[in-house]
């Protein structure tokens, strides 16, 4: 059974799977931008960038507001905590694997030889 929380988490992963959307998030890390300013960084059409922004807003990663006729977009990093939490399990695994490798490499050569 999929809960509402899982559904939101899955949406975040689906949205950041696209390289264009990840690049938009990267641009917004430096501050708020208009849709036009964001679109100027890509070779794709402005409507395509607007669609990416709509998906990012739906996942909660981008917030926007109107200033007259201009849409200003900003980053909301809170949903990315889901990704960080998921990766933490793997960081623990990688750290332990590296510790084991370090111990293996540092043990004396005579202990590494297999016994017949």
C-alpha positions as CSV (number, residue, x, y, z in Angstrom):
1,X,0.0,0.0,0.0
2,X,1.3,3.4,-1.0
3,X,0.8,6.2,1.5
4,X,0.4,9.9,0.7
5,X,3.8,10.5,2.2
6,X,5.4,7.8,0.0
7,X,3.6,9.3,-3.0
8,X,5.1,12.7,-2.4
9,X,8.5,11.2,-1.9
10,X,8.2,9.2,-5.1
11,X,7.2,12.4,-6.9
12,X,10.5,14.1,-5.7
13,X,12.6,11.2,-7.1
14,X,10.7,11.2,-10.4
15,X,11.1,14.9,-10.8
16,X,14.8,15.0,-10.1
17,X,15.4,12.1,-12.5
18,X,15.4,14.6,-15.4
19,X,18.7,16.5,-16.0
20,X,16.9,19.7,-17.1
21,X,15.0,19.9,-13.9
22,X,18.1,19.2,-11.9
23,X,19.8,22.1,-13.7
24,X,16.8,24.3,-12.9
25,X,17.2,23.5,-9.2
26,X,20.9,24.2,-9.5
27,X,20.2,27.7,-11.0
28,X,17.7,28.4,-8.2
29,X,20.2,27.5,-5.5
30,X,21.7,30.9,-6.2
31,X,18.5,32.8,-5.7
32,X,15.1,33.6,-7.2
33,X,14.8,33.9,-11.0
34,X,12.0,34.8,-13.4
35,X,10.8,32.1,-15.8
36,X,12.5,34.0,-18.6
37,X,15.8,34.1,-16.8
38,X,15.6,30.4,-16.2
39,X,14.6,29.7,-19.8
40,X,17.6,31.8,-21.1
41,X,19.9,29.1,-19.7
42,X,18.5,26.4,-22.0
43,X,18.2,25.7,-25.7
44,X,14.7,24.2,-25.2
45,X,11.6,26.4,-25.7
46,X,10.2,28.5,-22.9
47,X,6.9,26.4,-22.9
48,X,9.1,23.3,-22.3
49,X,10.8,25.1,-19.4
50,X,7.4,26.2,-18.0
51,X,6.4,22.5,-18.1
52,X,9.5,21.5,-16.1
53,X,8.8,24.3,-13.6
54,X,5.2,23.1,-13.2
55,X,6.4,19.6,-12.4
56,X,8.9,21.0,-9.9
57,X,6.2,23.1,-8.3
58,X,3.9,20.0,-8.1
59,X,6.6,18.1,-6.3
60,X,7.1,21.1,-3.9
61,X,10.7,21.8,-5.0
62,X,9.9,25.2,-6.5
63,X,7.7,27.9,-5.2
64,X,6.6,30.8,-7.4
65,X,4.7,34.1,-7.1
66,X,3.6,36.7,-9.5
67,X,5.1,40.2,-9.6
68,X,2.8,41.9,-12.1
69,X,2.9,39.7,-15.2
70,X,6.2,38.2,-14.2
71,X,6.5,34.8,-12.5
72,X,9.3,34.7,-9.9
73,X,10.6,31.2,-9.0
74,X,12.5,30.1,-5.9
75,X,13.9,26.9,-4.6
76,X,12.2,25.0,-1.7
77,X,14.8,22.5,-0.7
78,X,12.7,20.8,2.1
79,X,11.5,17.9,-0.2
80,X,15.1,17.1,-1.0
81,X,15.5,15.8,2.6
82,X,13.7,12.7,1.3
83,X,16.6,12.1,-1.1
84,X,19.2,12.8,1.6
85,X,17.5,10.4,4.0
86,X,17.4,7.7,1.4
87,X,21.0,8.2,0.5
88,X,22.1,8.1,4.2
89,X,21.6,4.3,4.3
90,X,24.0,4.0,1.4
91,X,26.5,6.4,2.9
92,X,26.7,4.1,5.9
93,X,27.2,1.1,3.7
94,X,29.9,2.8,1.7
95,X,31.7,4.0,4.8
96,X,31.7,0.5,6.2
97,X,32.9,-1.0,2.9
98,X,35.7,1.5,2.8
99,X,36.7,0.7,6.3
100,X,36.9,-3.0,5.5
101,X,39.0,-2.3,2.4
102,X,41.3,-0.1,4.4
103,X,41.8,-2.8,7.0
104,X,42.4,-5.4,4.3
105,X,45.0,-3.2,2.5
106,X,46.8,-2.3,5.7
107,X,47.0,-5.8,7.2
108,X,50.5,-7.5,6.8
109,X,51.0,-9.4,3.5
110,X,51.5,-12.7,5.2
111,X,48.0,-12.6,6.7
112,X,46.5,-12.1,3.2
113,X,47.9,-15.3,1.7
114,X,45.5,-18.1,1.5
115,X,46.3,-21.3,3.3
116,X,46.4,-24.4,1.2
